[in-house]
Every structure is written in C-alpha cells, then in structure tokens.
Amino acid sequence: MVTGLVLVRLNAGKEKQTLKAIKETKGVAHVSAVYGRWDLVVDLEAEDMAHMTQIVVEKIRAIPGVNSTETLVTTAI
C-alpha cells in the first residue's frame, strides 16, 4: 500500500463541482480545503506507485477545474 498527499490548485468558479468529483475518485481517502498557495489537500491510497500515478495523472488532473497538482508520497517512520 502506498499513501500520499496531493496538493491541488483549482480554477476559480468551479470549486464545488471539482471538489465533488475529487471526493468521488477511487483511491481518495480524504479531502481538506485549505488557504494559501494550494486550495485542497487530498489523501490518497493506492496499491503501488504505478496506481498512484494513474490516479493523479489520469483521474484527478483530468477533472475540469483542476489547475495544477503536486504529489507528496508518504512513508512510515
């Protein structure tokens, strides 16, 4: 199991629709709205790195209203 955080910047005016679509994406465990450079922090869970990449690139980035993302892969310490 691989977990990560995806920082998401949204386009203005599409926040509600984009948030709903992200929450419905398989692999998304939790979404938090934040203030600052990023608009959302998305907690992801995937079977492996390839699957995590697929979720971010093919699912989240393809949602209308997503402007940009930055993915942080988490590890157990």
DSSP file (Angstrom, degrees, kcal/mol; ACC not computed):
  #  RESIDUE AA STRUCTURE BP1 BP2  ACC     N-H-->O    O-->H-N    N-H-->O    O-->H-N    TCO  KAPPA ALPHA  PHI   PSI    X-CA   Y-CA   Z-CA
    1    1 A M              0   0    0      0, 0.0     2,-0.4     0, 0.0    46,-0.2   0.000 360.0 360.0 360.0 133.3    0.0    0.0    0.0
    2    2 A V  E     -A   46   0A   0     44,-3.3    44,-2.8    46,-0.1     2,-0.3  -0.955 360.0-169.0-116.9 136.0    1.3    3.5   -1.0
    3    3 A T  E     +AB  45  74A   0     71,-0.6    71,-2.5    -2,-0.4     2,-0.3  -0.898  12.1 161.2-122.5 156.2   -0.2    6.6    0.5
    4    4 A G  E     -AB  44  73A   0     40,-1.7    40,-3.1    -2,-0.3     2,-0.4  -0.987  34.1-118.7-162.4 169.1    0.3   10.2   -0.5
    5    5 A L  E     -AB  43  72A   0     67,-3.1    67,-3.5    -2,-0.3     2,-0.6  -0.962  20.9-158.4-116.0 133.8   -0.9   13.8   -0.3
    6    6 A V  E     -AB  42  71A   0     36,-2.7    36,-2.6    -2,-0.4     2,-0.5  -0.961   6.6-151.4-115.2 119.7   -1.9   15.6   -3.4
    7    7 A L  E     -AB  41  70A   0     63,-3.3    63,-1.8    -2,-0.6     2,-0.4  -0.775  20.0-163.4 -87.5 129.0   -1.8   19.4   -3.3
    8    8 A V  E     -AB  40  69A   0     32,-2.5    31,-2.6    -2,-0.5    32,-1.9  -0.953  16.4-160.2-124.3 131.2   -4.4   20.8   -5.7
    9    9 A R  E     - B   0  68A   0     59,-2.8    58,-3.0    -2,-0.4    59,-1.5  -0.935  22.0-153.1-104.8 130.0   -4.8   24.3   -7.1
   10   10 A L  E     - B   0  66A   0     -2,-0.5     2,-0.3    56,-0.2    56,-0.2  -0.664  16.3-113.6-104.0 155.9   -8.3   24.9   -8.5
   11   11 A N    >   -     0   0    0     54,-2.9     3,-1.3    -2,-0.2     4,-0.1  -0.684  46.2-100.5 -80.7 141.1   -9.6   27.3  -11.2
   12   12 A A  T 3  S+     0   0    0     -2,-0.3    -1,-0.1     1,-0.2    53,-0.0  -0.340 103.2  25.5 -63.2 139.8  -11.9   30.0   -9.8
   13   13 A G  T 3  S+     0   0    0     -3,-0.0    -1,-0.2    -2,-0.0     3,-0.1   0.287 109.1  70.5  93.8  -9.8  -15.6   29.4  -10.2
   14   14 A K    <>  +     0   0    0     -3,-1.3     4,-2.5    51,-0.1     5,-0.3   0.152  58.5 116.1-122.0  17.6  -15.6   25.6  -10.4
   15   15 A E  H  > S+     0   0    0      1,-0.2     4,-2.9     2,-0.2     5,-0.2   0.909  75.5  46.4 -58.9 -49.1  -14.6   24.8   -6.8
   16   16 A K  H  > S+     0   0    0      1,-0.2     4,-2.1     2,-0.2    -1,-0.2   0.922 116.2  43.9 -63.4 -45.5  -17.8   22.9   -5.7
   17   17 A Q  H  > S+     0   0    0      2,-0.2     4,-2.1     1,-0.2    -1,-0.2   0.906 116.1  48.1 -65.7 -41.2  -18.1   20.7   -8.8
   18   18 A T  H  X S+     0   0    0     -4,-2.5     4,-2.4     2,-0.2    -2,-0.2   0.918 110.7  50.4 -66.6 -44.4  -14.3   20.0   -8.8
   19   19 A L  H  X S+     0   0    0     -4,-2.9     4,-2.5    -5,-0.3    -1,-0.2   0.916 110.5  50.3 -59.5 -44.5  -14.4   19.1   -5.0
   20   20 A K  H  X S+     0   0    0     -4,-2.1     4,-1.4    -5,-0.2    -1,-0.2   0.920 111.4  48.0 -60.6 -45.1  -17.3   16.7   -5.5
   21   21 A A  H  < S+     0   0    0     -4,-2.1     4,-0.4     1,-0.2    -1,-0.2   0.889 111.6  49.8 -65.2 -39.4  -15.6   15.0   -8.4
   22   22 A I  H >< S+     0   0    0     -4,-2.4     3,-1.6     1,-0.2    -1,-0.2   0.928 108.2  53.0 -65.2 -44.0  -12.3   14.6   -6.5
   23   23 A K  H 3< S+     0   0    0     -4,-2.5    -1,-0.2     1,-0.3    -2,-0.2   0.819 108.2  51.9 -59.9 -31.0  -14.2   13.1   -3.5
   24   24 A E  T 3< S+     0   0    0     -4,-1.4     2,-0.3    -5,-0.2    -1,-0.3   0.491  84.3 112.3 -84.2  -4.3  -15.8   10.5   -5.7
   25   25 A T  S X  S-     0   0    0     -3,-1.6     3,-2.0    -4,-0.4     2,-0.1  -0.546  76.8-113.3 -75.5 129.3  -12.5    9.4   -7.2
   26   26 A K  T 3  S+     0   0    0     -2,-0.3     3,-0.1     1,-0.2    -1,-0.1  -0.408 103.3  31.5 -62.5 130.9  -11.5    5.9   -6.3
   27   27 A G  T 3  S+     0   0    0      1,-0.3    18,-2.4    -2,-0.1     2,-0.6   0.138  85.5 121.3 105.2 -17.8   -8.4    6.0   -4.1
   28   28 A V  E <   +C   44   0A   0     -3,-2.0    -1,-0.3    16,-0.2    16,-0.2  -0.709  33.1 175.7 -81.5 118.6   -9.2    9.3   -2.5
   29   29 A A  E     -     0   0A   0     14,-3.0     2,-0.3    -2,-0.6    -1,-0.2   0.802  64.0  -6.5 -91.8 -33.8   -9.4    8.7    1.3
   30   30 A H  E     -C   43   0A   0     13,-1.1    13,-3.2     2,-0.0     2,-0.4  -0.981  54.5-153.5-162.5 147.7  -10.0   12.3    2.4
   31   31 A V  E     -C   42   0A   0     -2,-0.3     2,-0.4    11,-0.2    11,-0.2  -0.997  10.4-170.5-129.4 132.1  -10.1   15.9    1.1
   32   32 A S  E     -C   41   0A   0      9,-2.5     9,-2.6    -2,-0.4     2,-0.4  -0.981  18.0-138.0-121.0 132.4   -9.3   19.1    3.1
   33   33 A A  E     +C   40   0A   0     -2,-0.4     2,-0.3     7,-0.2     7,-0.3  -0.738  32.0 179.7 -83.3 135.4   -9.9   22.6    1.8
   34   34 A V        -     0   0    0      5,-2.4     2,-0.3    -2,-0.4    -2,-0.0  -0.880  24.7-123.3-133.6 164.1   -7.0   24.9    2.8
   35   35 A Y        +     0   0    0     -2,-0.3     2,-0.4     2,-0.0     3,-0.2  -0.847  68.8  46.0-108.0 147.0   -6.0   28.5    2.4
   36   36 A G  S    S-     0   0    0     -2,-0.3    -2,-0.1     1,-0.2     0, 0.0  -0.945 112.8 -16.5 128.6-149.0   -2.8   29.6    0.7
   37   37 A R  S    S+     0   0    0     -2,-0.4     2,-0.3   -28,-0.0    -1,-0.2   0.798 128.8  48.8 -64.6 -30.1   -0.9   28.6   -2.4
   38   38 A W        -     0   0    0     -3,-0.2   -29,-0.2     1,-0.1     3,-0.1  -0.788  63.9-158.4-111.5 154.7   -3.0   25.4   -2.7
   39   39 A D  S    S+     0   0    0    -31,-2.6    -5,-2.4    -2,-0.3     2,-0.3   0.754  74.6  25.0-101.3 -32.5   -6.8   25.0   -2.4
   40   40 A L  E     -AC   8  33A   0    -32,-1.9   -32,-2.5    -7,-0.3     2,-0.5  -0.963  54.0-154.3-134.8 149.9   -7.1   21.3   -1.5
   41   41 A V  E     -AC   7  32A   0     -9,-2.6    -9,-2.5    -2,-0.3     2,-0.5  -0.992  21.6-163.6-119.7 120.2   -5.1   18.6    0.2
   42   42 A V  E     -AC   6  31A   0    -36,-2.6   -36,-2.7    -2,-0.5     2,-0.6  -0.905  10.5-146.5-109.6 125.2   -6.1   15.2   -1.0
   43   43 A D  E     -AC   5  30A   0    -13,-3.2   -14,-3.0    -2,-0.5   -13,-1.1  -0.813  24.0-166.4 -88.8 123.8   -5.2   12.0    0.9
   44   44 A L  E     -AC   4  28A   0    -40,-3.1   -40,-1.7    -2,-0.6     2,-0.4  -0.841  15.9-168.3-113.4 148.7   -4.6    9.1   -1.5
   45   45 A E  E     +A    3   0A   0    -18,-2.4     2,-0.3    -2,-0.3   -42,-0.2  -0.997  18.4 163.5-132.1 130.3   -4.3    5.4   -1.0
   46   46 A A  E     -A    2   0A   0    -44,-2.8   -44,-3.3    -2,-0.4     3,-0.1  -0.951  46.4-118.3-143.0 161.1   -3.1    3.1   -3.8
   47   47 A E  S    S-     0   0    0     -2,-0.3     2,-0.3   -46,-0.2    -1,-0.1   0.865  92.3 -17.1 -68.7 -36.0   -1.8   -0.4   -4.2
   48   48 A D  S  > S-     0   0    0    -47,-0.1     4,-2.2   -46,-0.1     5,-0.2  -0.924  78.1 -84.1-158.2 178.0    1.6    0.8   -5.6
   49   49 A M  H  > S+     0   0    0     -2,-0.3     4,-2.7     1,-0.2     5,-0.2   0.860 122.8  55.9 -63.1 -36.8    3.3    3.8   -7.2
   50   50 A A  H  > S+     0   0    0      1,-0.2     4,-2.0     2,-0.2    -1,-0.2   0.916 109.6  46.0 -62.7 -42.1    2.1    3.0  -10.7
   51   51 A H  H  > S+     0   0    0      2,-0.2     4,-2.3     1,-0.2    -2,-0.2   0.886 111.4  52.1 -68.5 -38.4   -1.5    3.0   -9.5
   52   52 A M  H  X S+     0   0    0     -4,-2.2     4,-2.4     2,-0.2     5,-0.2   0.923 109.1  50.4 -62.8 -43.0   -1.0    6.3   -7.5
   53   53 A T  H  X S+     0   0    0     -4,-2.7     4,-3.0     1,-0.2     5,-0.4   0.910 109.5  51.5 -59.4 -42.9    0.5    7.9  -10.7
   54   54 A Q  H  X>S+     0   0    0     -4,-2.0     4,-1.9     1,-0.2     5,-0.8   0.908 109.0  50.2 -61.9 -43.4   -2.6    6.7  -12.6
   55   55 A I  I  X>S+     0   0    0     -4,-2.3     5,-2.7     3,-0.2     4,-0.9   0.935 117.3  40.1 -61.1 -46.5   -5.0    8.2  -10.0
   56   56 A V  I  <>S+     0   0    0     -4,-2.4     5,-2.6     3,-0.2     6,-0.2   0.963 125.0  33.7 -69.2 -52.0   -3.2   11.6  -10.1
   57   57 A V  I  <5S+     0   0    0     -4,-3.0    -3,-0.2    -5,-0.2    -2,-0.2   0.937 129.3  30.3 -74.7 -48.1   -2.5   11.9  -13.8
   58   58 A E  I  <5S+     0   0    0     -4,-1.9    -3,-0.2    -5,-0.4    -1,-0.2   0.734 132.9  24.2 -88.4 -22.7   -5.5   10.2  -15.4
   59   59 A K  I  <<S+     0   0    0     -4,-0.9     4,-0.5    -5,-0.8     3,-0.4   0.845 125.6  33.1-105.7 -66.6   -8.2   10.9  -12.8
   60   60 A I  I > <S+     0   0    0     -5,-2.7     3,-1.5     1,-0.2    -3,-0.2   0.933 120.8  46.9 -64.8 -48.7   -7.5   14.0  -10.7
   61   61 A R  T 3 <S+     0   0    0     -5,-2.6    -1,-0.2     1,-0.3    -4,-0.1   0.733 108.3  58.8 -66.4 -20.3   -5.7   16.1  -13.3
   62   62 A A  T 3  S+     0   0    0     -3,-0.4    -1,-0.3    -6,-0.2    -2,-0.2   0.563  80.3 106.3 -84.8  -8.2   -8.4   15.3  -15.8
   63   63 A I  S X  S-     0   0    0     -3,-1.5     3,-2.0    -4,-0.5   -45,-0.1  -0.566  82.0-111.4 -74.2 127.7  -11.2   16.7  -13.7
   64   64 A P  T 3  S+     0   0    0      0, 0.0   -43,-0.1     0, 0.0     3,-0.1  -0.361 103.9  34.1 -58.3 132.9  -12.4   20.1  -15.0
   65   65 A G  T 3  S+     0   0    0      1,-0.3   -54,-2.9    -4,-0.1     2,-0.6   0.189  82.7 121.4 104.9 -15.4  -11.4   22.8  -12.7
   66   66 A V  E <   +B   10   0A   0     -3,-2.0    -1,-0.3   -56,-0.2   -56,-0.2  -0.735  33.9 177.6 -82.6 120.1   -8.1   21.3  -11.6
   67   67 A N  E     -     0   0A   0    -58,-3.0     2,-0.3    -2,-0.6   -57,-0.2   0.900  60.2 -21.7 -88.5 -47.9   -5.4   23.8  -12.5
   68   68 A S  E     -B    9   0A   0    -59,-1.5   -59,-2.8     2,-0.0    -1,-0.3  -0.985  55.3-154.1-159.5 162.5   -2.3   22.0  -11.1
   69   69 A T  E     -B    8   0A   0     -2,-0.3     2,-0.3   -61,-0.2   -61,-0.2  -0.949   6.1-163.0-138.7 158.7   -1.2   19.4   -8.6
   70   70 A E  E     -B    7   0A   0    -63,-1.8   -63,-3.3    -2,-0.3     2,-0.5  -0.961  18.7-149.1-140.7 127.3    1.9   18.4   -6.6
   71   71 A T  E     -B    6   0A   0     -2,-0.3     2,-0.5   -65,-0.2   -65,-0.2  -0.835   9.2-168.2-105.5 132.2    2.1   14.9   -5.1
   72   72 A L  E     -B    5   0A   0    -67,-3.5   -67,-3.1    -2,-0.5     2,-0.4  -0.970  14.6-147.8-117.1 114.2    3.9   14.1   -1.9
   73   73 A V  E     -B    4   0A   0     -2,-0.5   -69,-0.3   -69,-0.2     2,-0.3  -0.685  17.3-144.5 -83.5 130.7    4.4   10.3   -1.3
   74   74 A T  E     -B    3   0A   0    -71,-2.5   -71,-0.6    -2,-0.4     2,-0.3  -0.660  14.4-168.0 -98.9 152.8    4.3    9.4    2.4
   75   75 A T        -     0   0    0     -2,-0.3     2,-0.3   -73,-0.1   -73,-0.0  -0.954  28.2-105.9-133.7 154.4    6.3    6.8    4.2
   76   76 A A              0   0    0     -2,-0.3     0, 0.0     1,-0.1     0, 0.0  -0.617 360.0 360.0 -78.1 138.5    6.1    5.2    7.6
   77   77 A I              0   0    0     -2,-0.3    -1,-0.1     0, 0.0     0, 0.0   0.357 360.0 360.0-113.9 360.0    8.8    6.4   10.0
